[in-house]
Amino acid sequence: MKASDFIADFLSKHSKYAFGGQGSSVIHIVDSIYKNKKINFIPGQTEQGSSLAADAYYRVSKKIGVTIGTSGPGILNFLQGMACSYFDSIPGIYIAGAPVVGHIRKNKKIRQIGFQEMEVQDMVKPICKYSVLVKNVEDLCYELEKCVYIANNDRKGPTLIEIPDDISRMKMPKRIVHFKKIKFTKLKKINTQQIKNLIENAQRPLIVIGNGCLLSDSIFEIKKFIKKNKIPYTATWAAMHCFSTADAINAGSFGVAATRFGNFALQKADLILFLGTRLSTQIVGGNLKNFAPNAKKIIVEIDKEELTNHRLPKIDLKYNCDVLPFIKDLNNKKITINAGILKKWKKEIVLLKKNYPILSKKNIINKKFVDPYYFFNQFYLNIKKNSIVIPDASANLIWAYQSLVTDKNPDMFTAFNHSPMGYSIAASVGAYLGSSPKKKVYALIGDGSVPMNVQELETIKNYNIDVIIIVLNNQGYGLIKQTQETWLKSKYAGTDKSSGLSLPDNRKIASSYNIKNFSLKNNQDVRKNIKAILSLKGPVLLDVLIDPKARVEPKIEFGKPLHDMAPYIDKLKLRQIMKN
């Protein structure tokens, strides 16, 4: 069997799609995938777009994302998606072409021998779990199996295998060498008795659910635990869509840019169980000492290195383990909590939600432009049930999660930690192809982010992706302008037309790709037309003219504790909320 045919057959057992670009060092691999009836090759306009599609493909299908790139430029292009997957713990396998073995440098002081030769191994180390250059065809099966195993086990993430051109066209040996599974370090036996005792003695317990809960398939067990014990909870952005926002004990989003009521609930809690979250800076904020100051904090994290993070707030109990066995053990314990205490705590949360809603009268009465918070209120009311929502980066991402309503049961994700501009356009391809049965996709993106992956509109059109691309058009980089207002006294540079930034007309671009397009110019337009537009078969581009003065509100300013969000409320009132 030809090595490239072996590669295609191997990949077909793990995924239905391979995303990537053609190139001289991967032509045999791509040819073999193209001929294989069990896997489809989806060529993007760039390897960057393909890598983001592969990342999104796993998030929807739970099948490993496959990305293919030729040596040199192709590899550089797909690093964006690799970084997204690495920082969000998303499994992926990257197939990188390389010059023939005889053209690979032995002396590293020589810059280049083979055409498009490049030192890849050192380059990808910071954003890749494992990478290898195959120099013998006898090692090919072993390394492919190793890459997939490492990507899917322990803390998940991307792996890379470099395959020289001549290796891909060789014949496979008769004796195939297989990879033996690695025995990862056994985690200590879990004992949740101490946590049971702490929960039973708490006045305001709170559960925080993070991305690790999705990655470990723990959501069902967590919902079971919440239902049984009626303990209030909140979730990080990655897990928010898994829980009903209408649930009275769902305390709402928290962090630097979140809901005010969610931050109040977190700051008032006296016991917090953090499940599968590393407590990033966007969650904790800049004031570590005042992060949940009254609470005993327990964290469950699979990666022991995260438990040594110098930016971690004070943690009382640390569990280095997977969330699933932990929550299963806790579910097996009978926890007795005073019903009156929980009723009082629930009442507090309900009142906070009522008093500090994300949508106010100010957002509704805007007549000149579309208010972002009003737009998202109407968006979640009118999206198709069980659809996929992909926010992009910057302000549109924050508005989408601050305003989230989950009664239509959307699957929702983005590249949470790397957060590159232009993610959602390319990701919509992988998300749609990864859904079964096929789901409608809504790709949210700012006008400043569209140029970063605008070329993938051709891929979307070519494969007839059912996506509505919603451009939140605020005529510039709105969130950066907000930062310039905070730090630089509103001295704008490179953030709108007046300060040198020129952005294209997205409707004209959509028309050039023969993609249907519409615009919403003000709140009244939204009220009248959004339902009809959101129900259209994609691809469609919707240009939403957001008020250029609209800002992310509420939001933590640097150094402030989570309960003290801008725009600020009366200090006396704030003290009363935190005291009661």
ABEGO torsion letter per residue (X at the ends): XBAAAAAAAAAAAABABBBEBBEAAAAAAAAAAAABAABBBBBBABAAAAAAAAAAAAAAAGBBBBBBBBBEAAAAAAAAAAAAAAAAGBBBBBBBBBBBAAABBABAABABABBGBBBAAAAAAAABABBBBBABAAAAAAAAAAAAAAAABEBBEBBBBBBBAAAAABBBBABBBBBBBBBBBBBBBBBAAAAAAAAAABABBBBBBBAAAAAAGAAAAAAAAAAAAGBBBBBBAAAAAABBAABAABAEBBEABBBAAAAAAAAABABBBBBGBAGBAAAAEABAAABGAABBBBBBBABAAAAABAABBBBABBBBBBAAAAAAAAAABBBBBBAAAAAAAAAAAAAAAAABBABBAAAAABAABBBAAAAAAAAAAABBBGBBBBBBBEAAAAAAAAABBAAAGBBBBBBAAAGBBGAAAAAAAAAAAABOBBBBBBBBBBAAAAAAAAAAAAAAAAAGBBBBBBBBBAGEBAAAAAAAAAAAGGBBBGABAAAGBBBBBAAAAAAAAGBBBBBBABAAAAAAAAAAAAABBOBBBBBBBBBAABBBOBBBBBGBBAABBOBBBBAAAAAAAAAX
